Amino acid sequence: MSLDAISKNKKFVDMNKMPKEAFWNAVYKMRSNSISLSKYKHVVLGLIFLKHASDTFMAHSKTSKLIIKKTQNNEKYTTNNLVWIPKESHWSNIIQQAHHPEIGQTIDDAMVGIERRNITIRGALPKIYTGLDRFMLGQLVNLLNGVDTTKIQFSTLPRVYEYFLSIFAETEGVRGDEFYTPCSVVRLMVEMIRPSYGKIYDPCCGSASMLIQAGEFIQRHANKKDKEQICIFGQELVETTWALAKMNLAMHKIKGRIELGDGLYSDQHQCLQADFILTSPPLNITSYKGEILQDDKRWIYGIPPLVDVTFAWIQHIAYHLAPDGIAGVILPNSTMSLNTFGRGNIRKNIINDGLLHCIVSLPGQLFYSTPIPACMWLFSKKHNTKNVLFIDARSMGRMKDRTHRILDNIPQIATTYDAWCNHGYKDIIGFCKSVSIDKISLQDYMLEPWRYVGEINPNDKLHMRLDLPITKYSERQCKSNMIRETR
């Protein structure tokens, strides 16, 4: 489909038929040379939010006239986690002004109007359109106007929003990883800890991709009562990323309390005891001013080394975990083995306390900012045992391109962990091993899975029989994952 065809107001785009890659290419071609990619990101994502919020509001206002007539303000409307759109912010007003010289000011005014009526996203919407190239803005408005939301599910534009987040992250490289964790990594964590009730928390939430997937998992699996009582909490240091997170939650109609600030130095959820914690602290942060936190009450397993922020995050997570809570965290591989500056002692105390539940070593090239492989630690106060499950997934996944990998063996890893927690688990040489804390102590509390799972013998027919059914399932699931990755 040509760009001209997409841009015509009278021709609508069925996003179920038009690949998101093509939609991205059309949007990207419109970028003016005078605007940086980092700024263009917020221009595009802000317009997607505005289009979706307006279309959703108009659709619900037509089917919910009684509610709106009875409500003098927007309080009852927003209890349904929907964004109230005042008349001056309706998309119909934007499209009428698409080719006017003041289109940028019109869009900024629309954003201000929405924030005025919706306290949950106040201060989060971009107001950067005044002064931008009006031809570029007009093209973007026309392109988005071509998305016919009357014929498709309203979940489509949120999927486009998330897809664009991933592409911007990939395109921006290191800066992109400030706010985006790859979808396959997030899905693995969600499928393993299986959030289904209570309080869900991400202390460094980025664009809220983990909280979004946790919310969607809850919608699929939790009962009605648990769904109604779910509470989402998050915190993000970077203000522009915090804004993306607020918009992302609103797009998915998920109500949450996302605070701005550094979770380590200025914890905005000090009294929170979370039932489920999912997080991926920045892997490329080396500076840590730990000297100002030496006596912090969170350091129950030992004072974190001043040269390594990761052991501060680990104990921050443990501190906020409810008595029967479960947590998953993505960490550098060095956390599994380094003993210097007290790291080994903290790791030993965590293991001996029974908090550590599972370690998964991940393949390299998953993250946009670094090709270095990471690992996933799972903590559980609900399944406090004397054993730890080790999973070696370093060779799993497939290359998306020459530099980035997608982890598509999620069912194999998640079902293995579920079987270990419940019943039916068996060790598989070269892949998984359940190890007692006593045996871990003999390895000086080092946690690399390869130390425990053993090596695969290519001539071991028993291992091939064990692995074959799962591998076939993973291959079938791979196609499904590809679809979900690009939705």
N, C-alpha and C positions, 0 to 999 in steps of 0.2 A: 504494500500500500504506500503510495507516495505521500510526501509531507504535505503537498497541496491538498490532497484528498482528505487527509486527517484534519487539516486546519479549517475546512469549510464548515460553517455553523450547521448546515442542514444535513451533514453526513455524520452519523454517529458511529462510534467505534465500539464494537462488541469485544470487551477485554478478554472474554473467554475464548475468542477466536484469534485475536491479535496477540502474538507473543510479547511478553514484557520486554524482551531484548529489543524488539522493533520499536516499542513505545519509548524505551530508554534512548535508543539511537535518535529518534525524532526529537526528544527533549534536549539531548546533548548538542545536537546540531544547531539549536537555536541560541546557544550561549554566545553572547557578544564577547569579543576580544578584550573589551574594556572591563570585564568583571572576572574576578578570580573564581576558581572552582569552589573554594571554601565558602565564598559568599553566595555563589550560584546555587549551592546545595540548599541553603536556607530559603532562597527565592522559590525554588521548585517545590520543596517540601511544605512550605507555608501555603502555597496555592493549592496543593493537593488536599491539605487539611481544610482549607476554606471551601473548596468545591464539595468535599465529602460531607462536612458539617452542614452546609446549606441544603444540599439535596436530602440528607437524612431528616433535617428539621422540617422541610416542606412536606415530605412524605408522611411523617408522623403527625404534622399539624392537620393534614387532610383527614386522617383516620382517627384523630383524637381531639376533635373540636370541642367536645363536651368538657374535657379536662382543661383545655386552654381557656375556655369561656369562664369556667368556675374559678380559675386561678388568677388573682389580680397581679401577682408577680410570677417569676419563673421558678420559685422554689420547688413546687410539686413536679414541674416538668423535669428539672435537673435531677430529681431523685431517681429517675430512670437511667441515669448516667448518660443523658443526651445533652448536647450543647444547644443552648438557646441562641437563635440567630435573630437579631433585631432587623427591622425592615431595611435599613440602609446598608446592611451587610449581606443581604441576599445575593446569591450568585447571579440572579437575573439582572441585578443592578450593575454588577461587575462586567458582564458580557456586553451590556449596552454601552459601556464606556471603554470597551477594549481598544478602540482605535483613536480615542481622544488623547490630546496631549497630556491631560492630567490623570491618566490611568494609574500611575504610581501612587498619587495622593489618594485616589479613590480606594485603592486596595489597602493602603495604610489606615485610612479612616474606617474601613470595614473591620480590620483587625482590632482597632481600638474599641469599636462598638461591641464586638464579641466579648472582649475581655471585660468590658464594663458590666456585662450581664452574666458572666460566668466566673465566679471567684476561684474555682479550682484550676483554671488555666491563666489566671491573671498574671501578666508579666512574661508569659511564655511565648506568645505569638510574635513572629518577626514583623517589624515595622521598618522595613529597609527599602521599600519600593519607590518612594519619591526620589526623583532624580535619575532613576535607571533608564536605560534605553527603552523608549515607549514602543518601538517596533518589536523588540524582543518580548516585552511583556504582553503585547497584543497577540503575538503568535502563541505564547504559552497559554494565555487565557482561551484562545480559540481551540487549541489542542485539547485542553482539559474539558472544554465545553462539549467536545465531540464524544466524550465518554457517556453513553446513555445509561444512567443508573436506574432508569425505569424498567429496564429489561434484564438487568443483572443484579446479583446480590450485592448488598451494601458492603459486604466483606471484601469486595474486589479492590477498592481504593486503599484500604488499610494494607492489603497485601502488596500493592504497588508501592506504597510508602516504605514498607519494610524492605522490599526488593531494591528500591532506590538507595536506602540507607546502606545496604551491603555493597552496591556498585560504587557509591561515593567513597566508602571506606577502602575498597579495593583500588580505586583510582587515585585516592589521596595517599595511600600507603601508610606510613607511620602515623600521620595525623588522624587517619581514619580509625585506627585501632583505639583512639581515645574514647570512642563512643560506640563501637560495634564489635561484638563477639560473633564469630561465624555461626551461622544457623545450625550446622551439623553438630557443633560442640554444645550449643545450648540445648538442642533436642536430646542429646545423649544424657545430659545432666537431668533434664526434666523427666525423661523416661526412667531414670534410675531412682531418683528420690520420690517421684510420684506424688507431688503436692495435691492434697484433696480437701483440706479443711483449714480453718484457723487463720493464723497470721503468717503471711509470706513476706520475706525481707531480702533485699539486695543492698548492701551497704555502699557499693560503688556501682550504681545501676546503669551508667552510660545512657544509651537511648532507650533503656527499659526492655530490651529484647528478651531477657530472661523472664522478667515479670509478665510480659505479654504471653510467652509460651506457657508459663505456669498457669496463667489465667485461662488460656484455651484448653489446657489439659484438665483443669478443674471443671470447665463447662462440659467436657466430654464424659467425665468419669464420676464426678461427685453427685450426691443426691441434692434435691432441691433445697433442703434446710441448710446443708453445708455451703452451697453456693451463695445463699443469701447472707451468710455470716462471714464470708471471706473478707479479710482486710489486707490490703497491699501497702507495703512500706518500702521506701527507697531513699537514697541520698546520692547526690552527684556533685562533684567539685567544680566542673567547668560549666559556666552559666549557659552558654549556647547549647551544650549537650543536655543540660537539665531541661531546657526549653523543648528540645526534641523529644525527651522522655515524656514530658507532660502532654505534648501533642499526640504522641504515639498511644498513650493510655486512653486519651479522649477518643481517638480514632477507633479504638477497639471497644469503646464503651466500658472500660474498666476503671472503677473508682479507686484511687490510691492517694496516699500521702507521700509525695516526692519532695524532699527538702534539698535546699541548696547549701553546699558546704563540704568540707573535708570530714569524712566519717571518723578518722583517727583523732584529729585535733579538735574537732567541733562536732561531736556526736549529737545529732538532732533527735535520736531515738534512744536516749539513755536508759529508759525504764522498759524497753521492749524485750519481751521474751518470745521469740518467733518459733512457730511450729516447723517451718521450712525456710531454709536460707539457701539461696542460689547466688553465686557471685563469681566474677572473674576480675580480681584486682589488676591494675595495669602492670603488664609484664616488663615494660620498658622504663619503669621508674627506679632510679638508683639513689636519689637523695631522700634522706629520712632524718628528720630532726627529733630523734628519739630522746635526746637529753631532756626535753621539756616534759616528757611523759614517764620518767623513770619510776615514779611512785603510783602509777595508774592502777586502779582497782581491777582492770581487765587482765592484768598479767598474772593469771593464776598458775601458769605452768613455768614461769620464769621471765625475767626482763628481756625483751627482744634486743638483739644486737643492734648497735647504732648504725651498722653498715648494711642492714638488710630489713626492709620494711615488710617483707612477706610474713615473717614470724609475728609481727604486730597484727597483721590482718588475720592470721590464723586464730590468735587468741581473742581478737575482737569478735570473730564469728562464734567461737566457743562460749564467750561471755553472754552473747545475745540468744543462745539456743535454749529453747524451753526444755523442761525436765524430760520430756519424751520426744524432743525435736530431732530432725534430720537435716543435715547440711551438705552441700556440695560446693567445692571451690576449685578453680583452676589456678595452678601454681607452677612456677619454674621447676624444672627437674632437679635443680640444685637443692631444693628443700628436702629431697628424699635422702640425701647422703652427707651434706656438709656438716661438720662437727664444730667448726671454729666459732669463736665468739659466743659460745653458749647455745648454738643451734642444736647440737646433739642432745644436750640436756633437756631442752624444751621438747624435742621430739620424743625422747625417752619418757618424759612425764606424761605426755599425751597418750602414748601407747599403753603405758602401765595403768593409766586411769580408765582404760577401756573405751575411750572416746573414738579412736580411729576405727573405722569399720571396713573401709575398702580403699585400695589404691589402684588407679588405672593409668598406665603409661600410654600417652597419646603419640601418634606419629608426628613427624615434623611437617612444616609448610601448611599448617592449618590456619595460622594467624596472618593477617595482612601486614603487620608491622615487623615480624621476625620469622625466619624459617626454623628457628630453634624449637625443638619439641617441648611440650609441656606435659603436665600430669594432672589428674583429678584426684583430690582427696575427698572422701565421704566420711562425715562424722555422724554418729548416731547415739543419742541418749536413750532412744526407744529400744534398740537392739544391742544393749551393752553386753558384749561377749568377751571371751578370752582368746578369740581368734580374729585374724584379719584376712580378708580376701584380696589376693593380688591378681590383677588382670594385665597381661602384656598385649597391648593393641598397637605397638609401634609399626607393625607391617601392614596394618589395615588401611582401608580407604582407597581412594583412586584419585588420580591427578585430574583436576578441573582444567588446568592449563599447565604451562611449563613451570610455573612457580607456586601454584596454590593447589592444595589437596582438600577433598571433601571426605569426611568420615561417614561412609554409608553402611557400616556394619553395626549400626545402632541396635537392631533387634538381638543380634548375637550377644553383645555385651550386656544389654539390659536384662535379657532373660536369664543370663548366667547369674547376675547379681540377685535377681528376684528368686531364683531357685535356691541360692545360698542362704537368703534370708528366711525362706519358708521350707521348701522340701524339693527333693529331686536333684540336688546338686551333685556333680561329680567333677573331680579334678581332671583337667585336660592338659597333657604335657605340652609345654610351649605356649600355653594360652592362659590358664588360670590355676590357682592353687590356694587352698585354705590353710593358713599357717598359724600356729599357736604363738602367743606372746613370748613364751619361753624360748622358742626357736628363733624368733626375731631378735631376742636379746643376744643370742649367740652370734648374730651378724652385726653386733654393735648398734642395733636399732636402725640400721640402714634399710631403706624401703623400696629400692628399685625392684620391680617385679621379676626381672630376669634372674635375680639371685635365688628366687624361690620356685618359679614355674618350670624350670628346666628347658632343655633344648629339644626341638623337634627332630626326630629321626626320620628321614625321608622314606625309609624302608619299613616304618612302623605301621602295619596295616590296621591295627586296632585304632590308632589315632586317626587314620584316614577315614575309617568307618564312623567314628564319633563326630568328625568335623564335617563330613559330606552333607548331611541333611541341613545343618545350619548354614553352610556355605550356599547351598541352593536357595534356601529361604532368603538369605541376604541378597543374592543376585536378583530375585524377584522384587525384594523390597527396594533395591537400588533404584529401579525405575520410578517407584512411588516417591522415593525421597527426592529424586530429581525434579519431579513435579512440584513437591512441597517447597523445595529450595527456591523455586522461581516464581512462586505465587505471591 
